[in-house]
């Protein structure tokens, strides 16, 4: 039997999971990571701690299997959080913290580039926002002391994935896959390489950036092993393939720290309101996906715990969602509004007045996530209709959330109980995309299905959410808010 290793370096933990050649989980290990928040717009990690967490979980998995089976690990796939970026030198020494994808300390540069916004979207498939890597790279060049002192010939600026690959692989490459490269906002999606025009706008020296490669390619071998790394991608790409190939007409909604709505496209096409991303790339070609982002998902619950002083809120949610039938409407701008609004100047607030219990407010947050997902589903569905929704990620384990999403969308929602979807997706890509890993049959016991039910009051709250958010955005625009 052959085995395949999946590594998932995420916002809150690093995970390594071994799968057999039928896609079944054999052994896993996880190591939590904790971001630091040195300022109101700043979220960062100690780069060495991220690397150590990955090395730790890989060592745990390899040490947890019989020695003879290690020689049967045929390939490894690596997925990482996108848009997390750092500066480092040619010897692999970190010169800065790793600035999280959620970090928006460089938003002033993004504001100055607004006149180029449409051209940037055409070149990259992405809206102009400080969540992506380029503005953070610019900030590091002008504010991080060790970066400013480093000789330019020794300096490297890259997303986290390149730093990890340099340290994890025996050939110490300086490379990046297309999906992570695109998320820098310096990558030309037509040319499939760095854009000198974009680098000029963001004032980034193109020679400091890593070599771009397809996601499915030969990257090297894990150090001190014979295991080849044959797939590298962003975490949402991996999640898309967590239970195998995504079927036609199906939306994948991955709900973790943020929420992401994904669908594969037949070919590249622009969107004025959402993201066009690279879904998959190998030596034969590239496929694309439509993507929408909701920043305040699990992050919004963490925000609520601190703001309201509620411990273990997530543990109480299943019961609260059963008993709270009329929550207030919550305008969820935690982390900034994602697609289709892309606004960072709106505050989170409850609609109307009155006091609410912790249970009511927590359920309102869950509904706000569902409402923002629904807005994006409607936009995607206008391009081509959906017939089903697939969900994954930690918050998808809430039955109440899945049922509300089904009720509001009018679509069946299917949740897989396959563990570690992102690690499994990365391993599936590394394994050559085997068809026997697909979990799509109606009688598969690993699938839980939620059928739409009448929900008039939920529909009403959704309409209130839409109208109130429109009112707030219009008022902000009239007052001179960020466009």
C-alpha positions in Angstrom: 0.0 0.0 0.0 1.1 3.6 -0.8 0.6 6.5 1.5 0.4 10.3 0.9 1.2 13.1 3.3 -0.8 16.3 3.5 0.6 19.4 5.4 -1.8 22.2 6.2 -0.3 25.4 7.7 -3.3 27.5 8.7 -4.1 30.6 10.7 -4.5 28.8 14.0 -2.6 25.6 13.7 -0.2 23.5 11.6 -1.4 20.0 10.8 0.2 16.9 9.1 -2.0 14.0 8.1 -1.1 10.7 6.4 -3.7 9.1 4.1 -3.6 5.7 2.5 -4.1 5.2 -1.3 -7.9 5.1 -0.7 -7.9 8.5 0.8 -8.5 7.2 4.4 -6.8 8.9 7.3 -4.1 6.9 8.9 -2.5 9.2 11.4 -2.5 12.9 12.1 -0.8 15.6 14.3 -1.6 19.2 15.0 0.3 22.1 16.7 -1.5 25.3 17.6 -0.1 28.6 16.7 -1.0 32.0 18.2 -0.8 35.3 16.3 0.5 38.4 18.0 -1.5 41.7 17.7 1.0 44.6 18.2 -1.5 47.2 16.9 -5.1 47.7 15.9 -4.5 46.8 12.3 -1.6 44.4 12.9 -1.7 40.6 13.1 1.6 38.7 12.8 3.5 35.6 13.7 7.0 34.8 14.7 8.3 33.2 11.4 10.4 30.6 13.2 7.5 29.5 15.3 5.5 28.8 12.2 8.3 26.8 10.7 8.9 24.9 13.9 5.2 24.0 14.1 5.3 22.4 10.7 8.5 20.5 11.4 7.0 19.3 14.7 3.8 17.8 13.1 5.7 16.2 10.3 8.1 14.6 12.7 5.1 13.4 14.9 3.4 11.7 11.9 6.5 10.1 10.5 7.5 8.9 14.0 4.1 7.5 14.6 4.1 4.9 11.8 6.2 1.7 11.4 9.6 2.4 9.9 8.9 0.1 6.9 5.8 2.1 6.0 7.7 5.4 5.8 9.3 4.1 2.6 5.9 3.7 1.1 5.0 7.4 1.4 4.8 8.1 -2.3 4.3 11.9 -2.2 3.5 15.0 -0.1 1.3 18.0 -0.7 1.6 21.3 1.2 -1.2 23.9 1.7 -0.6 27.2 3.4 -2.5 30.3 4.4 -2.4 32.7 1.5 -1.2 36.3 1.7 0.8 35.9 4.8 4.2 37.4 4.0 7.6 38.0 5.4 11.1 39.2 4.5 14.1 36.9 4.9 17.7 36.6 3.6 19.3 34.2 1.2 20.5 32.0 4.1 16.9 31.5 5.3 17.0 33.9 8.2 13.8 35.7 8.9 14.2 39.5 8.9 10.6 40.3 9.9 7.6 38.7 11.5 5.2 37.0 9.2 2.4 39.5 8.6 -0.9 37.6 8.5 -3.3 37.7 5.6 -5.6 39.5 8.1 -3.1 42.3 8.7 -4.1 45.6 7.1 -1.3 47.9 8.4 -0.4 48.9 4.8 -3.9 50.2 3.9 -2.6 53.8 3.3 -0.6 52.5 0.2 -3.7 50.7 -1.1 -5.7 54.0 -0.8 -3.0 55.8 -2.9 -3.3 53.1 -5.6 -7.0 53.5 -6.0 -6.6 55.2 -9.5 -5.0 52.0 -10.7 -7.7 49.7 -9.2 -9.4 48.6 -12.4 -6.1 47.8 -14.1 -4.9 45.9 -11.1 -8.1 43.8 -11.1 -7.7 43.0 -14.8 -4.1 41.9 -14.4 -4.6 39.9 -11.2 -8.2 38.8 -11.0 -8.3 40.4 -7.5 -9.8 43.5 -6.0 -7.4 46.1 -4.6 -7.2 45.5 -0.8 -4.5 45.5 2.0 -5.4 41.9 2.8 -3.1 40.7 -0.1 0.7 40.5 0.1 2.0 43.3 -2.1 1.2 46.3 0.2 2.6 44.3 3.2 5.8 43.8 1.3 6.0 47.5 0.7 5.4 48.2 4.3 8.3 45.8 5.4 10.7 47.5 3.0 10.0 50.9 4.6 9.4 50.1 8.2 11.1 46.9 9.3 14.5 47.7 10.6 16.3 44.5 9.7 14.8 44.6 6.2 16.0 48.2 5.6 19.5 47.2 6.8 19.7 44.1 4.6 21.8 44.3 1.4 19.4 44.3 -1.5 21.2 41.4 -3.1 20.6 39.2 0.0 16.9 40.2 0.5 14.0 38.0 -0.2 10.3 39.1 -0.1 7.8 36.3 -0.3 4.6 34.7 1.0 5.1 32.3 3.8 5.0 29.3 1.5 8.4 30.1 -0.1 10.0 30.5 3.3 8.6 27.1 4.5 9.7 25.3 1.3 13.3 26.6 1.6 13.5 25.1 5.1 11.5 22.0 4.5 13.0 20.7 1.3 16.5 19.2 0.7 17.2 21.3 -2.4 16.4 24.6 -0.5 14.5 26.2 -3.5 13.3 29.8 -3.7 10.0 29.0 -5.4 6.2 29.7 -5.1 3.2 28.0 -6.6 0.8 29.9 -8.9 -2.1 30.0 -6.4 0.0 31.6 -3.6 1.8 33.9 -6.1 -1.6 35.2 -7.4 -2.5 36.3 -3.9 0.4 38.7 -3.7 -1.4 41.0 -6.2 1.9 41.1 -8.1 1.1 38.1 -10.4 -0.2 38.4 -14.0 -2.8 35.7 -14.3 -2.5 35.7 -18.1 1.3 35.5 -18.3 1.5 33.2 -15.2 4.5 35.1 -13.8 5.3 38.3 -12.0 4.2 41.6 -13.5 6.7 44.3 -13.8 3.9 46.8 -14.1 2.4 45.7 -10.8 5.8 45.5 -9.1 6.3 49.1 -10.2 3.1 50.3 -8.7 3.8 48.6 -5.4 7.5 49.6 -5.5 8.7 46.0 -5.2 12.0 44.8 -6.8 10.9 41.9 -9.0 14.3 40.2 -8.6 13.6 39.7 -4.9 10.6 37.5 -5.6 10.6 33.7 -5.9 10.4 31.6 -9.0 6.8 30.8 -10.0 5.8 27.1 -10.6 2.5 25.3 -11.3 0.8 23.9 -8.2 1.3 20.3 -9.3 5.0 20.0 -10.0 8.2 18.5 -8.7 9.4 20.7 -5.8 12.0 18.6 -4.1 12.1 16.1 -1.3 11.3 16.7 2.4 14.6 17.0 4.2 16.1 13.8 5.7 13.4 11.7 3.8 12.8 10.2 0.4 9.3 11.8 0.2 8.8 14.0 -2.9 6.7 17.1 -2.6 4.6 17.1 -5.8 1.9 19.6 -4.9 1.9 23.1 -3.3 -1.1 25.4 -3.0 -3.1 27.8 -1.0 -5.3 26.5 1.8 -8.6 27.3 0.0 -7.4 25.4 -3.1 -6.7 22.4 -1.0 -10.1 22.7 0.8 -11.9 22.8 -2.6 -10.5 19.3 -3.3 -10.9 17.9 0.2 -13.3 15.2 -0.8 -12.0 14.9 -4.4 -13.0 16.7 -7.5 -15.7 19.4 -7.1 -18.7 18.5 -9.2 -20.3 20.8 -11.8 -23.0 23.1 -10.4 -21.7 22.7 -6.8 -20.5 25.5 -4.6 -17.9 24.8 -1.9 -18.2 26.9 1.2 -15.2 26.5 3.6 -15.9 28.2 7.0 -13.0 28.6 9.3 -11.4 31.8 10.6 -12.9 33.4 7.5 -15.4 31.9 5.1 -14.8 31.3 1.4 -17.3 30.6 -1.3 -15.7 28.7 -4.3 -16.8 27.3 -7.6 -14.7 26.0 -10.5 -15.0 27.9 -13.8 -15.0 26.5 -17.3 -12.4 29.1 -18.2 -11.0 32.4 -17.1 -13.6 35.2 -16.8 -13.6 38.5 -15.0 -16.0 39.5 -12.2 -16.7 43.1 -11.1 -17.6 42.0 -7.6 -15.8 38.8 -6.8 -12.4 37.1 -7.2 -11.1 35.1 -10.1 -8.6 32.7 -8.8 -6.3 29.9 -10.1 -8.0 26.7 -8.9 -5.4 24.2 -10.3 -2.3 24.3 -12.4 0.1 21.6 -13.8 2.3 21.3 -16.8 -0.7 20.7 -19.0 -2.6 23.8 -18.2 -4.6 26.0 -15.7 -8.1 25.9 -14.4 -9.8 28.8 -12.6 -12.3 29.4 -9.8 -14.7 32.1 -8.8 -14.1 33.0 -5.1 -15.8 35.2 -2.5 -14.4 36.0 0.9 -16.1 36.7 4.2 -13.6 37.9 6.7 -15.7 37.6 9.9 -16.5 33.9 10.4 -14.6 32.1 13.2 -12.7 35.4 13.7 -16.1 37.1 14.6 -16.7 34.6 17.3 -13.3 35.2 18.8 -14.0 38.9 18.6 -17.3 38.4 20.4 -15.6 36.3 23.2 -13.2 39.2 24.0 -15.7 42.0 23.5 -18.5 40.4 25.6 -16.3 38.4 28.1 -17.9 35.1 27.1 -15.7 32.0 27.5 -16.0 29.0 25.3 -18.7 30.6 23.1 -18.2 28.0 20.4 -19.0 25.2 22.7 -22.4 26.8 23.7 -23.5 27.6 20.1 -25.1 24.2 19.3 -27.5 24.6 22.2 -28.1 28.3 21.7 -28.9 27.8 18.0 -31.7 25.3 19.1 -33.3 27.7 21.6 -32.8 31.1 20.0 -35.5 31.5 17.2 -35.6 35.3 16.8 -32.0 36.7 17.1 -31.3 40.3 16.3 -29.7 41.3 12.9 -26.0 41.8 13.1 -23.9 43.8 10.6 -20.8 41.8 10.7 -17.7 43.9 9.6 -15.2 42.0 11.8 -12.0 42.1 9.9 -13.6 44.4 7.3 -16.2 43.6 4.8 -15.1 41.1 2.1 -16.6 40.5 -1.3 -18.6 42.0 -2.9 -18.2 45.2 -0.7 -14.4 45.3 0.0 -14.7 47.9 2.7 -12.6 48.4 5.8 -14.2 51.5 7.2 -17.5 50.0 8.5 -18.1 49.1 12.1 -19.9 46.0 13.4 -23.3 46.8 14.9 -26.7 45.3 15.8 -29.7 46.7 13.9 -32.2 48.5 16.1 -32.1 49.1 19.9 -32.7 47.0 23.0 -30.7 44.6 25.1 -29.8 41.1 23.9 -28.6 38.0 25.6 -25.2 36.5 24.9 -27.1 33.6 23.2 -29.1 35.9 21.0 -26.0 37.9 19.9 -24.0 34.7 19.2 -26.7 33.3 17.0 -27.0 36.7 15.3 -23.3 36.4 14.4 -23.9 33.0 12.8 -26.8 34.3 10.8 -24.7 37.2 9.6 -22.1 34.7 8.2 -25.0 32.9 6.5 -26.3 36.2 5.1 -22.9 37.2 3.6 -22.5 33.8 2.1 -26.0 34.1 0.6 -25.2 37.5 -1.0 -22.2 35.9 -2.7 -24.1 32.8 -3.7 -26.6 34.9 -5.5 -23.9 36.8 -7.4 -22.2 33.5 -8.4 -25.6 31.9 -9.2 -26.4 34.7 -11.6 -23.4 33.6 -13.7 -24.5 29.9 -13.6 -27.0 28.3 -11.3 -26.1 26.0 -8.4 -27.8 22.7 -7.7 -26.0 21.9 -4.4 -23.7 23.4 -1.7 -20.8 21.5 -0.1 -19.5 22.8 3.2 -16.3 22.2 5.1 -14.3 23.9 7.8 -14.7 24.0 11.6 -17.9 26.1 11.7 -19.6 23.8 9.2 -19.9 21.3 12.1 -22.8 23.5 13.4 -25.9 21.8 12.2 -27.9 24.9 12.8 -25.6 26.9 10.5 -25.9 24.3 7.8 -29.7 24.2 8.1 -30.0 28.0 8.0 -27.8 28.1 4.9 -30.0 25.5 3.2 -33.2 27.3 4.2 -32.0 30.6 2.9 -30.4 29.4 -0.3 -33.1 26.8 -1.1 -30.4 24.3 -1.9 -29.3 21.1 -0.4 -26.3 21.5 1.9 -23.9 18.5 2.1 -21.3 18.2 4.8 -18.6 15.6 4.8 -17.3 14.0 8.0 -14.0 13.4 6.4 -11.5 15.0 8.7 -8.8 17.5 7.7 -10.2 18.6 4.4 -7.4 21.0 3.5 -4.7 18.4 4.3 -6.6 15.8 2.4 -7.0 18.1 -0.6 -3.3 18.8 -0.7 -2.5 15.1 -0.5 -5.1 14.3 -3.2 -3.3 16.7 -5.5 0.1 15.2 -4.6 -1.3 11.7 -5.3 -2.2 12.7 -8.9 -6.0 13.3 -8.2 -7.1 9.7 -7.9 -10.8 9.2 -8.6 -11.3 6.7 -5.8 -10.8 9.5 -3.2 -14.0 11.2 -4.4 -16.9 11.2 -1.9 -20.0 12.0 -3.9 -22.4 9.1 -3.7 -25.8 9.5 -2.1 -25.4 6.6 0.3 -21.9 7.5 1.6 -22.3 7.5 5.4 -19.6 10.2 5.6 -22.0 12.7 4.1 -24.6 14.6 6.1 -27.4 16.3 4.1 -29.5 19.3 5.0 -32.6 19.8 2.9 -34.2 23.3 2.6 -37.2 24.0 4.8 -39.6 27.0 4.9 -38.0 29.9 6.9 -40.0 33.1 6.4 -38.6 34.8 9.5 -35.0 34.0 8.4 -35.7 35.4 5.0 -37.1 38.6 6.6 -34.0 39.1 8.7 -31.9 38.6 5.6 -33.8 41.4 3.8 -33.3 43.6 6.9 -29.5 42.8 6.8 -29.3 43.7 3.1 -31.2 47.0 3.4 -29.4 48.1 6.6 -26.0 47.4 5.2 -26.9 49.3 2.0 -28.0 52.2 4.1 -24.8 52.2 6.2 -22.6 52.0 3.1 -24.5 54.8 1.3 -24.3 57.0 4.4 -20.5 56.4 4.6 -20.1 57.2 1.0 -22.0 60.5 1.3 -19.8 61.3 4.4 -16.6 60.7 2.4 -15.8 57.2 3.5 -13.4 54.9 1.8 -14.6 53.9 -1.7 
